[in-house]
Amino acid sequence: MSKQAMREETERLIKEALERKSVTVTQGDTRIETKCGKCGALNRVKMPKGQSRVEYSCKDCGHKQKAL
């Protein structure tokens, strides 16, 4: 089975499942990897749906800041 045939089969199966309403698609929280402005450590922050900025504190130094 070629890759194109597998893609077409997958698309067909997804379309059938959505038509039968057996699969629901939901939108969840966004996860952002951001760098601390003070110490440079990487932080993973969850942003709720509909927000553009979220406040967090750095996991290493505790500096409070906002992520985009």
N, C-alpha and C positions, 0 to 999 in steps of 0.2 A: 504494500500500500504506500503510495507516494505521500509526500508532505502535503501537497495540495489537496489530495483526496481526504486525508485526515482532517485538514482544516475545514473542508466542506462538511464532513460528517459531524464534526464538533459544532459548527454553526447550526446545522439542522437539528441536532439534539437539544441545543440550548433554546432554539426558537420553539420547539415542541414543548419543552418543559415550561417555558414562560406562558405559552398559550393555555396549558392545562392548569396554570396557577399553582403548581406544586413547588415552585421555587420563588422565593421573594427576594428582591434586591433591596438592601437597605444601605444608607450612607452613614458611616460611623465617624468617629473622631479622627483628626489628622495628627500624625506624629511628625514632629520637626526635630532634626538634629541641629542644634545651634551651638555656637562657640561663646564662652563667657567673655565679656568685654574686659574683665579685670585680670583673670589668671589664664585665660585661653583654653580652659578645659571644655571638652565636648559634653553637652547635655542633651538628653532626649526628653522633649516636652510634648504633652498631648494638648491639642487645641480643639475645643468643642466646635461642632458644626455651626457655621454662621458667624464666628468671631474672626477678626483679622489680626488681633494682637492678644497675647496672653502673658500674664505676669508669672515669673518663676524665680526661684533662687538657685544659685549655682550649687551643684552637689559637692564640690570641693571646697570653695571658699565661702559660700553662703551669701554672696553678693546678689541683691535683689535687682531684677531688670525685666524688660519686656522683650518678647520675641515677635517677629513679624510672621 
